Amino acid sequence: ETVFDYDTLKQRLREMAFLTKGVKIIFRDKREEKEREEVFHYEGGIKEYVEYLNKGKAALYGDIIYCEGTKNDVYVEVAMQHNDGYNEGCYSFVNNITTPEGGTHLVGFKNALTKIFNDYAREKKFLKDNEQNLSGEDIREGLTAIISVKLGEPQFEGQTKQKLGNSEARGAVDSIVSEQLTYFLEQNPNVAKQ
């Protein structure tokens, strides 16, 4: 006998709706005495996912930083926002499936984030010439981020197959985030300073 866990299905369907902006998922439970319905629909996609994950936390800036593009047949979508917490919450997905162990797409994101923030800090003299670069851990403190890639033939590593191995995903994420984050920081100096 198959038993469906409502909360598990609800969480996964909400996640799928966040990861595919504009899609509408109607979840109905028609079991006797448990009838209920929920609708998941997020026009903002992963931007709304970051808002949802940051509920109850104070955002350090109002805008959610959003990067999107395609490079080497890899579609990349990233949304992020810092909050006043100390924990890093970077969640990565490949073709709408979670990759709990990360992989090349997450490495590309972290590389771009660290490089661009350090370059910006040096250019704007937030870091002096004799000071060390900010560490990736420092930059990601209090960060909530969704890194989502879509590609034709994902290759997973490890026994559990929960880590992306495609090298082109790393380059695509690194390139798109680097370019668009640089532009965002230049256009939003107050956010960049925070």
Phi, psi and chi 1 to 4 in degrees:
 res  aa     phi    psi   chi1   chi2   chi3   chi4
   1 GLU       -  127.7 -175.1  179.4  -45.4      -
   2 THR   -87.3  128.9  -56.5      -      -      -
   3 VAL  -117.4  124.1  178.7      -      -      -
   4 PHE   -94.0  132.2  -65.6   98.6      -      -
   5 ASP   -92.9  112.7 -178.6   65.1      -      -
   6 TYR   -56.6  -47.0 -176.5   84.4      -      -
   7 ASP   -65.8  -37.2  -69.0  -28.5      -      -
   8 THR   -65.0  -46.1  -58.9      -      -      -
   9 LEU   -65.1  -41.1  -70.3  170.5      -      -
  10 LYS   -59.6  -45.3  175.1  179.7  154.4 -177.5
  11 GLN   -63.5  -44.5 -178.8  179.3  -20.9      -
  12 ARG   -67.7  -41.4  177.9   64.2 -178.6  133.4
  13 LEU   -67.3  -37.9  -66.6  173.4      -      -
  14 ARG   -62.1  -45.0  177.2 -173.1  -71.8  124.7
  15 GLU   -58.8  -45.3 -171.6  176.8   83.2      -
  16 MET   -62.9  -38.4  -71.7  173.1   64.8      -
  17 ALA   -67.6  -38.9      -      -      -      -
  18 PHE   -62.7  -41.9  -82.3  129.9      -      -
  19 LEU   -75.9  -13.7  -69.0  165.9      -      -
  20 THR  -127.7   86.0  -48.4      -      -      -
  21 LYS   -56.6  137.8   60.8 -176.2  163.6 -163.4
  22 GLY    91.4  -20.0      -      -      -      -
  23 VAL   -74.3  145.5   76.1      -      -      -
  24 LYS  -117.9  122.8 -176.8  179.3 -164.7  174.7
  25 ILE  -115.4  123.8  -62.6  173.9      -      -
  26 ILE  -106.5  120.8  -58.7  168.6      -      -
  27 PHE  -109.7  114.6 -179.9   35.8      -      -
  28 ARG  -117.4  132.0  -69.8 -171.9 -175.5  103.6
  29 ASP  -110.1  111.5 -173.5  -11.5      -      -
  30 LYS  -106.2   17.0  -67.6 -172.6  172.8 -175.1
  31 ARG   -67.2  146.1  -66.6  177.2  -72.6 -171.1
  32 GLU   -56.2  137.9  -72.3  179.6   29.0      -
  33 GLU    63.7    5.9  -63.2  177.4   33.5      -
  34 LYS  -127.5   14.3  -68.5 -175.8 -178.2 -178.8
  35 GLU   -59.8  127.2  -71.7 -157.8   26.4      -
  36 ARG  -160.2  163.3   51.1 -165.7  160.0  170.8
  37 GLU  -145.7  140.7  175.1  179.3  -58.9      -
  38 GLU  -134.6  145.3  -65.4 -160.4   48.2      -
  39 VAL  -117.6  129.1  177.2      -      -      -
  40 PHE  -114.8  118.3  -56.6  108.6      -      -
  41 HIS  -153.1  118.1  178.2   77.2      -      -
  42 TYR  -132.3  100.9  -53.5  102.1      -      -
  43 GLU   -62.3  -30.7  -76.2  -62.2  -34.2      -
  44 GLY   -84.1   -4.1      -      -      -      -
  45 GLY    56.6 -127.7      -      -      -      -
  46 ILE   -69.8  -18.6   63.8  169.9      -      -
  47 LYS   -63.7  -42.3  -75.2  166.0   56.8  171.7
  48 GLU   -69.8  -28.4  -73.7 -171.8   56.2      -
  49 TYR   -63.6  -44.7 -160.0  174.5      -      -
  50 VAL   -61.9  -43.5  169.3      -      -      -
  51 GLU   -57.4  -45.6  -86.8  178.6   38.2      -
  52 TYR   -60.7  -45.4  174.1   79.9      -      -
  53 LEU   -69.0  -27.4  -67.6  170.6      -      -
  54 ASN   -90.1    3.2  -89.8  -13.8      -      -
  55 LYS   -57.6  135.5  -93.8 -167.0 -174.1  132.7
  56 GLY    85.9   -3.3      -      -      -      -
  57 LYS  -115.7  153.4  -60.5  170.9 -172.0  157.2
  58 ALA   -91.1  117.8      -      -      -      -
  59 ALA   -70.5  142.0      -      -      -      -
  60 LEU   -77.2  -20.6  -64.2 -173.4      -      -
  61 TYR  -151.2  152.8   41.9   88.2      -      -
  62 GLY   -71.8  -35.9      -      -      -      -
  63 ASP   -76.6  142.6  -66.8  -29.6      -      -
  64 ILE   -95.1  126.2  -70.3  175.3      -      -
  65 ILE   -76.6  127.8  -58.9  169.3      -      -
  66 TYR  -130.0  130.1 -179.9   73.9      -      -
  67 CYS  -127.3  137.8  -52.4      -      -      -
  68 GLU  -150.3  141.7  178.3 -176.4   29.1      -
  69 GLY   172.6  174.6      -      -      -      -
  70 THR  -125.7  133.9  -58.4      -      -      -
  71 LYS  -145.4  133.8 -175.9  165.7  179.0  133.4
  72 ASN    50.7   44.8  -61.8  -30.4      -      -
  73 ASP    62.2   21.2  -64.4  -35.2      -      -
  74 VAL  -114.6  118.0  179.0      -      -      -
  75 TYR   -85.4  126.5  171.8   72.2      -      -
  76 VAL  -118.9  135.4  175.9      -      -      -
  77 GLU  -140.7  125.7 -161.9  178.6   11.4      -
  78 VAL  -135.8  135.4  172.5      -      -      -
  79 ALA  -133.2  139.4      -      -      -      -
  80 MET  -153.6  154.8   61.7 -176.0  136.3      -
  81 GLN  -160.7  137.2 -176.7 -177.5   47.2      -
  82 HIS   -86.5  146.7  -73.4   85.7      -      -
  83 ASN  -127.5  178.2   60.0   60.2      -      -
  84 ASP   -80.4    5.3   62.4   -5.8      -      -
  85 GLY   -80.2  178.6      -      -      -      -
  86 TYR  -108.9  -12.5  -63.8  102.6      -      -
  87 ASN   -87.9  145.3  -64.2  -30.8      -      -
  88 GLU   -92.8  132.0  170.2 -172.3  -25.9      -
  89 GLY  -127.7   83.7      -      -      -      -
  90 CYS  -104.6  118.0  -68.2      -      -      -
  91 TYR  -114.6  126.3  -55.4   94.9      -      -
  92 SER  -115.7  146.9   60.0      -      -      -
  93 PHE  -139.6  147.0  -61.6   86.4      -      -
  94 VAL  -127.1  121.5  176.1      -      -      -
  95 ASN    49.6   43.5  -63.1  -11.5      -      -
  96 ASN    69.7   11.2  -72.1    0.9      -      -
  97 ILE  -109.2  131.8  -62.7  165.6      -      -
  98 THR   -65.7  144.0 -173.9      -      -      -
  99 THR  -120.5   85.6   49.6      -      -      -
 100 PRO   -59.5  -25.7  -13.4   20.9      -      -
 101 GLU   -96.8    9.4  -64.9  175.7   23.4      -
 102 GLY    74.1 -128.7      -      -      -      -
 103 GLY   131.8 -163.0      -      -      -      -
 104 THR   -62.6  -35.1   54.2      -      -      -
 105 HIS   -65.5  -38.2   54.6  -34.6      -      -
 106 LEU   -70.6  -38.3 -174.4   57.7      -      -
 107 VAL   -61.5  -44.6  170.6      -      -      -
 108 GLY   -60.2  -40.7      -      -      -      -
 109 PHE   -63.7  -48.8  168.3   72.8      -      -
 110 LYS   -63.9  -40.1  -72.1  179.5  176.3 -179.1
 111 ASN   -60.4  -49.0  -73.7  -11.3      -      -
 112 ALA   -62.1  -45.7      -      -      -      -
 113 LEU   -59.1  -49.3 -165.3   68.3      -      -
 114 THR   -64.2  -46.6  -56.8      -      -      -
 115 LYS   -63.9  -48.3 -178.0 -178.4 -178.2  -31.5
 116 ILE   -66.8  -42.8  -63.1  -50.9      -      -
 117 PHE   -65.1  -39.6  -88.2  104.0      -      -
 118 ASN   -67.7  -43.3  -84.8  -57.8      -      -
 119 ASP   -59.5  -44.3  -71.6   -6.8      -      -
 120 TYR   -64.3  -45.0 -173.7   85.9      -      -
 121 ALA   -62.1  -37.6      -      -      -      -
 122 ARG   -71.1  -44.9  -68.6 -129.3  177.9  -93.0
 123 GLU   -61.5  -39.8 -179.2 -170.6  -36.3      -
 124 LYS   -90.9    5.0  -59.1  -62.2  179.7 -169.1
 125 LYS    66.1   25.4  -55.2  -69.3 -174.6 -133.5
 126 PHE   -72.8  -29.4  -63.9  131.0      -      -
 127 LEU  -112.4  128.2  -77.5  175.7      -      -
 128 LYS   -78.6  162.1  -53.0  -68.5 -179.7 -105.7
 129 ASP   -57.8  -32.9  -69.0  -21.0      -      -
 130 ASN   -89.0   -2.0   60.9  -16.4      -      -
 131 GLU   -90.2  149.2  -69.1 -180.0  -47.5      -
 132 GLN   -72.3  157.1  -77.4 -170.9  -34.7      -
 133 ASN   -63.1  155.4  -85.2   -9.9      -      -
 134 LEU   -69.5  143.1  -60.1  166.7      -      -
 135 SER   -81.7  158.0   73.9      -      -      -
 136 GLY   -59.0  -38.5      -      -      -      -
 137 GLU   -62.7  -40.7  -70.3   79.2   20.9      -
 138 ASP   -63.0  -43.7  -71.0  -20.9      -      -
 139 ILE   -67.1  -35.0  -66.1  166.7      -      -
 140 ARG   -87.8   -1.1  -66.4 -170.7  -51.4  -87.2
 141 GLU   -62.6  125.5 -173.8  175.1  -67.1      -
 142 GLY    75.4   12.5      -      -      -      -
 143 LEU   -91.7  132.1  177.5   69.1      -      -
 144 THR  -110.6  124.8  -60.1      -      -      -
 145 ALA  -142.4  144.5      -      -      -      -
 146 ILE  -117.3  124.8  -57.9  -66.7      -      -
 147 ILE  -117.7  113.4  -58.9   94.0      -      -
 148 SER  -125.0  126.8  176.0      -      -      -
 149 VAL  -124.0  150.4  -63.2      -      -      -
 150 LYS  -128.7  126.1  -66.2 -174.9  171.8   78.5
 151 LEU  -146.9  157.3   64.0  161.8      -      -
 152 GLY   -63.3  -48.5      -      -      -      -
 153 GLU  -129.7   80.5  -66.1 -174.2   29.0      -
 154 PRO   -68.2  140.1   22.0  -28.2      -      -
 155 GLN  -118.1  125.9  -68.1  151.2    6.9      -
 156 PHE  -107.4  149.4  -63.4   96.0      -      -
 157 GLU  -111.0  163.6  -63.2  175.1   -4.5      -
 158 GLY    82.4  167.0      -      -      -      -
 159 GLN   -64.8  -36.6  -77.4 -174.7  -53.9      -
 160 THR   -86.5   -7.9   56.8      -      -      -
 161 LYS    57.4   40.2  -54.7  -71.3 -175.3 -156.3
 162 GLN  -114.4   19.9  -64.2 -178.2  -29.1      -
 163 LYS  -136.6  124.3 -177.2  175.8 -175.7  178.9
 164 LEU   -74.0  137.9 -177.1   66.9      -      -
 165 GLY  -113.7   -5.9      -      -      -      -
 166 ASN   -65.8  120.5  -62.7   60.7      -      -
 167 SER   -68.0  -31.4   59.5      -      -      -
 168 GLU   -65.6  -24.1   67.6  -89.0   21.7      -
 169 ALA   -68.5  -39.0      -      -      -      -
 170 ARG   -60.7  -50.8  176.3 -178.5  177.4  164.5
 171 GLY   -62.4  -40.7      -      -      -      -
 172 ALA   -64.9  -47.6      -      -      -      -
 173 VAL   -64.7  -46.3  173.7      -      -      -
 174 ASP   -56.5  -48.7 -165.9  -29.8      -      -
 175 SER   -64.5  -50.0  172.7      -      -      -
 176 ILE   -67.7  -44.5  -72.4  163.1      -      -
 177 VAL   -66.4  -42.7  171.3      -      -      -
 178 SER   -57.1  -51.0  -68.8      -      -      -
 179 GLU   -64.0  -48.6 -179.7 -175.9  -37.0      -
 180 GLN   -77.8  -31.3  -65.8 -178.8   21.7      -
 181 LEU   -69.8  -40.0 -179.0   56.9      -      -
 182 THR   -57.6  -48.1  -60.7      -      -      -
 183 TYR   -60.7  -45.0 -178.7   75.9      -      -
 184 PHE   -60.1  -46.4  178.8   87.5      -      -
 185 LEU   -64.2  -39.4  -64.8  175.9      -      -
 186 GLU   -65.0  -37.8  -68.2  -64.9  -22.3      -
 187 GLN   -79.8  -19.0  -63.5  -62.1  -50.0      -
 188 ASN  -130.2   68.0  -61.4  -84.4      -      -
 189 PRO   -60.4  -31.6   16.7  -25.8      -      -
 190 ASN   -67.4  -40.7  -70.1  -17.6      -      -
 191 VAL   -65.4  -44.1  171.9      -      -      -
 192 ALA   -59.2  -41.3      -      -      -      -
 193 LYS   -65.0  -41.4 -165.9  171.2 -176.5  177.9
 194 GLN   -61.4      -  -72.8  176.0  -57.2      -
